[in-house]
């Protein structure tokens, strides 16, 4: 899942958004199957998908993912 997510990140940076999105979703789904929903790895995958949406100007889709990511990180790793 991490390698798939990394490839999606590369495609995002290359503005190959149509190729990046299914990979981001696949990485997220894999992390959600393998770990608890509040695991930091799931949060990282959510963040990566949010970054993809943000890069495309899809802010209303990115914001809830960023908020969910923040909630997981704060819950698992603390406020600092």
Phi, psi and omega in degrees: 000322180294319179294321177296317178297321178295320177296320176300320178297321177297313179298322178299315180296332178272004182063029176264062190297321181297330178277329183286320187300311179298328178290319176299316180295320178296316179298317180297312180300320179296314179298320181293329177285324187274335186230165173299154183296340180254021178283143178304330177294323175295318179300319179297318178294321175298317179298318180297320177293319177299318178298320178298313180296318179300317180300333181264001183078017180268063190293325181291335175276328182287320188303310180296331178290319176298317181295319178295319177300312180300317179299316180295313181298317180294321180293317184272328187248353180094168183291331182271000000 
